[in-house]
Each structure stands twice: as C-alpha cells, then as structure tokens.
Amino acid sequence: VRRQLAVALHRMGVDSEGAGNAQQARECLAARRYELAFVDVVMPDVDGFRLTRELKRDPALRAMPVVILTSRSSPIDLARG
C-alpha cells in the first residue's frame, strides 16, 4: 500500500516519504515538517489509531492533517477513525 500510494502521489507531482512503522514515522516527523500524513491502521508496531492520537497530542504536529487508511470496514473501526 505504501508503494502504491507513493507512485500515485509521484504521478500527481507530489513528493512523499514513506515509513515502514510508527517509530520510523516518528523519526521522519521529528526531522522534517510535512503538510499531510497518511497513516495505515495496520502497522507492525503500533496501530494507526494510536499513532494518530500521538500526533494530535503533539503541539508541533497537531495542525497537520492526517488521513487514516484501512482495509477494515467494521462500524467500530470506522467510528474509531
């Protein structure tokens, strides 16, 4: 999914950077400012809901829009998002 998203963004002329897990994402966000974050719900270390909560608690990142991606479609997952 990460590769497909990167290709689609590249075709639209948008530079992007990917992270394989929440820790890598935190490191990227600490090193550089981004205009938008795509967060997958299913990640190997921390789920995307938890990472999004962390981002929204951080005053430096709070205003950055986050798009939550998931293949899950249960009402609970949709409500959590």
C-alpha positions, 0 to 999 in steps of 0.5 A: 500500500505504501508503494502504491500510494507513493507512485500515485502521489509521484504521478500527481507531482507530489513528493512523499516519504514513506515509513515502514512503522510508527517509530520510523514515522516518528523519526521522519516527523521529528526531522522534517515538517510535512503538510499531510500524513497518511497513516495505515491502521495496520502497522507492525508496531503500533496501530494507526489509531494510536499513532494518530492520537500521538500526533494530535497530542503533539503541539508541533504536529497537531495542525497537520492533517492526517488521513487514516487508511484501512482495509477494515470496514467494521462500524467500530473501526470506522467510528474509531477513525 
